[in-house]
């Protein structure tokens, strides 16, 4: 496996962990509904990205999924950035930003 794919898997796993924490921490807060929705999408796409990097890392579908994953992470980090005072959102923002960057390089 190429280094870029290994990094992608690592950052996607970190993103999954932080997005799960964000969802759990804010599940009962109505103002966080959109943020939670973005985090759930990130979790789904990051899991798929991890599997795709293992299965067919140099394939066209992996590249397309990496772009989609990066776009989702960008949306998620944008929503989490709106909640600057929340430590969980701040950590999620950082993880999504790293994942976004690495997924773009994976394309």
Backbone torsions as a table, in degrees:
resi	resn	phi	psi	omega
1	UNK	NA	136.2	-179.9
2	UNK	-70.9	154.6	-178.5
3	UNK	-58.3	-41.2	-177.6
4	UNK	-63.1	-33.4	178.4
5	UNK	-74.9	-36.6	176.9
6	UNK	-64.4	-40.9	178.1
7	UNK	-65.4	-39.2	179.5
8	UNK	-61.1	-45.9	178.7
9	UNK	-62.0	-44.7	-179.6
10	UNK	-60.3	-49.1	-178.4
11	UNK	-70.0	-35.1	176.5
12	UNK	-63.2	-40.6	178.9
13	UNK	-65.0	-39.6	177.0
14	UNK	-64.9	-40.4	179.1
15	UNK	-63.2	-43.3	178.1
16	UNK	-58.2	-47.2	-179.0
17	UNK	-59.9	-47.9	-178.0
18	UNK	-68.7	-38.2	178.1
19	UNK	-65.9	-37.0	176.4
20	UNK	-64.4	-41.5	178.4
21	UNK	-63.2	-40.1	-179.9
22	UNK	-64.3	-46.2	178.8
23	UNK	-60.7	-46.4	-178.2
24	UNK	-65.4	-42.5	-177.3
25	UNK	-67.6	-30.1	-174.0
26	UNK	-114.8	14.8	-173.5
27	UNK	-60.5	-26.1	-178.2
28	UNK	-104.0	12.9	-178.3
29	UNK	-107.1	113.5	-177.0
30	UNK	-61.4	-35.4	-178.4
31	UNK	-70.2	-11.7	-178.5
32	UNK	-100.8	9.5	-174.7
33	UNK	-56.1	-46.7	-178.9
34	UNK	-67.9	-38.1	178.0
35	UNK	-62.3	-45.0	179.6
36	UNK	-63.2	-41.1	179.2
37	UNK	-61.1	-43.0	178.1
38	UNK	-64.0	-42.1	179.7
39	UNK	-62.6	-40.8	179.2
40	UNK	-64.0	-39.4	176.9
41	UNK	-64.4	-40.9	177.7
42	UNK	-60.0	-44.6	-179.6
43	UNK	-58.7	-47.1	-178.9
44	UNK	-62.4	-49.6	-177.0
45	UNK	-70.2	-36.7	177.9
46	UNK	-66.1	-38.6	175.9
47	UNK	-62.2	-44.9	179.1
48	UNK	-63.2	-39.2	-180.0
49	UNK	-63.7	-41.3	177.7
50	UNK	-59.5	-44.6	179.7
51	UNK	-67.0	-41.1	-179.1
52	UNK	-66.0	-36.9	177.9
53	UNK	-64.3	-30.3	178.0
54	UNK	-79.9	-37.9	-172.2
55	UNK	-80.1	-54.7	-175.2
56	UNK	-146.1	68.8	-172.3
57	UNK	-61.1	-28.0	-177.6
58	UNK	-103.0	7.2	-178.2
59	UNK	-80.1	162.8	-179.5
60	UNK	-63.5	-36.6	-179.6
61	UNK	-67.5	-34.8	177.9
62	UNK	-63.8	-42.4	179.9
63	UNK	-65.5	-40.6	178.9
64	UNK	-66.9	-41.8	179.5
65	UNK	-66.3	-36.6	178.4
66	UNK	-62.3	-40.6	177.5
67	UNK	-65.6	-41.0	178.9
68	UNK	-66.3	-42.5	178.7
69	UNK	-62.8	-43.7	178.9
70	UNK	-62.0	-41.5	179.3
71	UNK	-64.2	-40.9	179.1
72	UNK	-65.7	-43.3	179.2
73	UNK	-63.3	-37.4	178.6
74	UNK	-63.8	-43.4	178.2
75	UNK	-63.4	-42.5	-179.3
76	UNK	-65.0	-44.8	-178.8
77	UNK	-66.8	-30.1	177.1
78	UNK	-66.5	-43.2	178.3
79	UNK	-67.1	-43.0	-179.5
80	UNK	-67.3	-29.5	179.2
81	UNK	-65.5	-23.1	179.1
82	UNK	-69.6	-18.3	-177.6
83	UNK	-112.3	63.4	-173.5
84	UNK	-60.3	-30.1	-176.2
85	UNK	-83.4	-8.3	-177.9
86	UNK	-92.9	118.3	-177.0
87	UNK	-62.7	-37.6	-179.0
88	UNK	-66.9	-43.6	178.2
89	UNK	-65.2	-37.0	179.5
90	UNK	-63.2	-43.7	178.7
91	UNK	-66.5	-38.1	178.4
92	UNK	-66.1	-42.0	177.5
93	UNK	-57.1	-46.7	-179.5
94	UNK	-63.4	-45.0	-179.4
95	UNK	-64.6	-42.2	179.8
96	UNK	-66.6	-36.7	179.4
97	UNK	-64.1	-44.2	178.4
98	UNK	-65.4	-42.9	-179.8
99	UNK	-63.1	-43.7	177.9
100	UNK	-55.8	-49.0	-178.6
101	UNK	-62.5	-45.6	-177.9
102	UNK	-69.0	-40.0	178.7
103	UNK	-63.9	-35.8	177.4
104	UNK	-65.1	-36.1	178.3
105	UNK	-72.2	-25.9	-178.7
106	UNK	-73.5	-23.5	-177.4
107	UNK	-63.9	NA	NA
